[in-house]
């Protein structure tokens, strides 16, 4: 474990994320509590520390991010057939609220049509760009806690 670089650990996380669709996105609420919401990562698995999520501009999560852009992401992979636990991933970073349709196009998948009927032209929709700065994981055999370069 100690001989792996942060880039190798990040590659391990990216491979595991291929099979994890939903994450819990954690924000700081207006009264200082932690708010957590499930968000789809849209199967964007070329993970390099950046994640993208579509949501509504007028939701509490976006209000939280406007006040404090520091967020956390929590992911859990399915367990193995032999009873081994799945991977557990925790990411910390900063969220940016994106309102650019050109950027929407880059991250849009057909599955999003379920929630946003007019696609990238849906009124009131925004995209969250989360840039992770720190990561930790445990997969039953390995664990790591590292800064993302």
C-alpha positions in Angstrom: 0.0 0.0 0.0 2.7 2.5 1.0 4.5 2.0 -2.3 1.5 3.3 -4.4 1.4 6.8 -5.6 -1.7 9.1 -5.3 -2.2 8.6 -9.0 -2.2 4.8 -8.6 -4.7 5.1 -5.8 -6.9 7.4 -7.9 -6.8 4.9 -10.7 -8.0 2.2 -8.3 -10.9 4.4 -7.2 -11.8 5.2 -10.8 -11.9 1.5 -11.7 -14.2 0.8 -8.7 -16.5 3.8 -9.6 -17.4 2.1 -12.9 -19.8 0.0 -11.0 -21.1 2.7 -8.6 -23.9 4.9 -10.0 -25.0 6.8 -7.0 -23.0 8.8 -4.5 -24.0 10.7 -1.4 -23.1 14.4 -1.8 -22.6 16.1 1.6 -22.9 19.8 2.1 -22.8 22.2 5.1 -26.4 23.4 5.8 -27.3 26.9 6.9 -27.3 26.0 10.6 -24.0 24.1 10.4 -25.3 20.6 10.1 -24.3 18.1 7.4 -26.8 17.5 4.6 -26.5 14.4 2.4 -28.3 13.7 -0.9 -28.0 10.9 -3.3 -26.7 12.0 -6.7 -26.0 10.0 -9.9 -22.4 10.2 -11.2 -23.9 9.5 -14.7 -21.4 6.7 -15.1 -18.6 9.1 -15.9 -15.8 6.8 -14.8 -12.7 8.4 -16.2 -12.3 9.8 -12.7 -9.4 12.2 -12.2 -10.8 14.0 -9.2 -13.6 15.8 -11.0 -17.3 14.8 -10.7 -20.3 16.3 -12.4 -23.9 16.2 -11.1 -27.1 17.8 -12.5 -29.7 19.3 -10.2 -32.1 22.1 -9.7 -30.9 25.7 -9.0 -33.6 26.3 -6.4 -32.8 23.2 -4.2 -31.4 23.4 -0.7 -28.2 21.6 -1.8 -27.4 24.4 -4.2 -28.1 27.0 -1.5 -25.7 25.2 0.8 -23.0 25.2 -1.9 -23.5 28.9 -2.5 -22.8 29.6 1.2 -20.0 27.1 1.5 -18.5 25.2 -1.5 -16.7 22.6 0.6 -18.4 19.2 0.0 -17.9 15.6 0.6 -18.7 12.6 -1.6 -19.3 9.1 -0.1 -19.5 5.9 -2.3 -20.0 2.3 -1.5 -19.4 -0.5 -4.0 -21.2 -3.9 -4.0 -19.7 -6.7 -1.9 -18.0 -9.6 -3.5 -19.7 -13.0 -4.0 -17.3 -14.5 -1.4 -18.7 -12.2 1.3 -15.9 -9.7 0.9 -17.0 -6.1 1.5 -17.3 -3.7 -1.3 -15.1 -0.7 -1.6 -15.8 2.4 0.5 -14.7 5.8 -0.9 -14.7 9.2 0.7 -13.8 12.3 -1.3 -13.5 15.9 -0.1 -13.4 18.9 -2.4 -15.0 22.1 -3.6 -18.2 22.4 -5.7 -18.7 24.9 -8.4 -22.2 25.7 -9.7 -22.1 25.6 -13.6 -24.7 27.3 -15.7 -23.1 26.8 -19.2 -25.0 24.7 -21.7 -21.8 23.9 -23.6 -20.5 22.2 -20.4 -23.8 20.5 -19.9 -23.4 18.9 -23.3 -20.0 17.5 -22.3 -21.5 15.6 -19.4 -25.0 14.8 -20.5 -26.3 11.2 -20.7 -29.6 10.0 -21.9 -30.5 8.7 -18.4 -30.8 12.3 -17.3 -33.8 12.8 -19.5 -35.8 11.1 -16.7 -35.3 14.1 -14.5 -34.8 16.9 -17.0 -37.3 16.5 -19.8 -35.9 19.3 -22.0 -32.4 18.0 -21.8 -29.7 20.7 -21.6 -32.4 23.3 -22.2 -34.3 22.5 -19.0 -35.2 25.7 -17.2 -33.8 25.9 -13.7 -31.2 23.2 -14.1 -27.6 23.6 -13.1 -24.6 21.3 -13.0 -22.3 20.9 -10.0 -18.7 20.4 -10.8 -17.0 18.9 -7.8 -13.2 19.0 -7.8 -11.9 16.6 -5.2 -8.7 17.6 -3.3 -8.5 14.6 -0.9 -9.6 11.0 -1.0 -9.7 7.9 1.2 -10.8 4.4 0.5 -10.9 0.9 2.1 -11.7 -2.2 0.0 -11.3 -4.9 2.5 -7.6 -5.4 1.6 -6.2 -2.0 0.9 -6.7 1.4 2.4 -5.4 4.8 1.6 -5.8 8.4 2.6 -4.2 10.9 0.2 -4.2 14.3 -1.4 -5.3 14.4 -5.1 -2.6 16.1 -7.2 
